[in-house]
Amino acid sequence: MMNNFLKFGGLILMLILSGCVTAESAWRDLVAIEDLYEAYPETIEEMFSQIDLTHPGLEDVRASFEQGQMVNACANLLMFFRQGTHAAHLRMPLPVKTQEREGEADTILTDVFSIQNVRGKVPFGSDGHRDWHYRGPNNDREWAWLSNRHSQLLHVFDTYQETGNPDYASYIDLFLRDFIIKSMPYPAKKGTDAIWRGLEVAARAKVWSRIFYGMINDPALSPATQLLMLSSLPDHAHYNRNFHGGNNWLTMEISALATVATNFPIYKGAEEWITYSIAEMTKSMKDQVYPDGVQTELTSHYHNVSLRNFELFKKICDRAGRELPGFFSETIRKMYAYIAQAVRPDGYRILNNDGDRGSDRSIILEGAERFGNGTWTYLATNGAEGIKPDDGPSYFFPWAGQLISRSGYDADAHWSFFDIGPWGSGHQHNDKLHISIAAYGRDLLVDAGRFAYTGETAKKFRPYARSSAGHNLILIEGKNQAPGPKLADTTIGDLHYRITPQFDYASHTFGDYLDMAGQVTHTRSILYVRGGFWVVVDKVTSDRPRTVTALWHWHPDCTVEKDGQVVKSKNEKGNLSIMPVGGQEWEVSFIKGQEQPQIQGWYSPEYNIFSPNTTSIYDTRIDGNSTFIWLLVPSEREAPEVDGKVISMSPNEVQLAVRMDQKKWELIIPHLNSRDVSLN
């Protein structure tokens, strides 16, 4: 009886497995037009309902369609695209077949995708389709979202064009057929689903356009897959037209809508899509880019996202012969000017808010070539090429409230970023009055970064990333800053900043802390003596005794030590000393990689990449109003002998004497009036 049971169980298992194979082979075998129409007639009919059959060149398509010859209509439609000339910029010759291979593409062929620095193998379901909702090994919905943007497929496509290896072409064909069939039906509503969310929809429309036209005459991209793409693209356009977001999301989604409208003008909605796109994109550009050229999210990473999509949109309109208002190009130019003037000496961008510390050098050089601006070339190449700017080397952006200080343009120059602007319209951190410093080719004082948005990494580190505790700030009673105004309605007045050949100055006040009893404000003034050092003056105005904590976060590569109340790095090249000046007694401690009782001492230069870093923590107790002064002294090798002495303090300013390397400076640093700054 047991043998009969085993035989019966084995038969059931074989039937189950047979069913799985059948389900899998069903979509895999849909290559010919006839087979696709037989399996999904409603999909083909819906596709034709989206097409303007009176479009020039579609006469044979229309005739077959009106006679009910749907297979012929599909064949004629594909012939129209193969013989057409529109989207010429995307059409590519067939690659020469070879057996050459590329490592990352081969990894993708095993369905192992690398998403935001995390590798995961996408599983298959019992229906033979990939699990397009798979969240990766860290159960991160961002992983699922980004895997559905199909950047991995674009990498395979580019590799196929370079190598001509047919394995890559076959994967593209099966991947797209799998995805499109599994994604049906289109829900036609705004959502956060792994497949039908705005950014993913937008990214796919751009990737698919390249693949469709790049392989339009390639037999490896089957007629069935081409038709499925044509059936799904109107859904992508509909989503971006009706459910797009704002800020940098809008730039990505609306540029995708314009991509479909201009690359596939046969769709009935194409003309309305491009008209709508122009209206929305030009309006959004005015709304999300300040007159000083900085995108309102005030995150260098997303500034570049918007810039790239504004540029893409202009190219789309230029190719389509659609004119944009004059301010459109001028705004793009200002956005390039910002990243050129803010770039670190090593070519990397500011790490602020939800950003990554990526290189801007190639982007700046592209902009310099496009706009014929040799000064940007000079900035990006440390003076090796281009034209030396008449202004600079420091810059202040009065709408963004950002001071970029430099000693010069060379690779070893001092550089700092001081933030006195609004909170930002998106991706904000509670970090007003934060300062980052680099010198001699090395990051020294750093922002904590963004870590991750969702998943286990975000659950652990996200509150720290956004909090004041992850920045170089003053904490009062251990409290974090509260969110501030999202947008500036006017510029920061010139009483708050001043740039001269000898020094840079900026100052501002913050007074809104979470769960803070009583009244307290923090005013931070920074004076950078060009080629010398930074002076940071922190004035705390309080109606009662308080505990005050000053945080200084070091780059993980820095070796840090303390000598009494002075903290300094001990790197082979590129160092900084932090020296309190005045009579305040500080308790100095280091924290590195702490998880309990709260996160402290962690750094994330890129999404999902993080490591411990040293945080120098200065704690003290004040009875009421107090002022603290810090000397931040960079050095290439050994720290110089420095002496700082307070000459006088008043409610409005501090006067300071600094001796270093046989030189002496006398400085007057006001708390909030740039006209009173004095440097002798």
Secondary structure, 3 states (H helix, E strand, C coil): CHHHHHHHHHHHHHHHHHHHHHHHHHHHCCCCHHHHHHHCHHHHHHHHHCECCCCCCCHHHHHHHHCCCHHHHHHHHHHHHHHCCCCHHHCCCCCCCCCCCCHHHHHHHCCEEEECCEEEECCECCCCCECCCCCCCCCCHHHHHHHCCCHHHHHHHHHHHHHCCHHHHHHHHHHHHHHHHHHCCCCCCCCCCCCCCHHHHHHHHHHHHHHHHHCCCCCCCCHHHHHHHHHHHHHHHHHHHHCCCCHHHHHHHHHHHHHHHHHCCCECCHHHHHHHHHHHHHHHHHHHECCCCCECCCCHHHHHHHHHHHHHHHHHHHHHCCCCCHHHHHHHHHHHHHHHHHCCCCCECCCCCCCCCCECHHHHHHHHHHHCCHHHHHHHCCCCCCCCCCCCCCEEECCCCEEEEECCCCCCCCEEEEECCCCCCCCCCCCCCCEEEEECCEEEECCCECCCCCHHHHHHHHHHHHCHHHCCCEEECCECECCCCCCCCCCCCHHHEEECCCEEEEEEEECCECCCCCCEEEEEEEEEECCCEEEEEEEEEECCCEEEEEEEEECCCCCEEEECCEEEECCCCCEEEEEEECCCCCEEEEEECECCCCCECEEEEECCEEEECEEEEEEEEECCCEEEEEEEEEECCCCCCEEEEEEEECCCEEEEEEEECCEEEEEEEECCCHHHCEEC
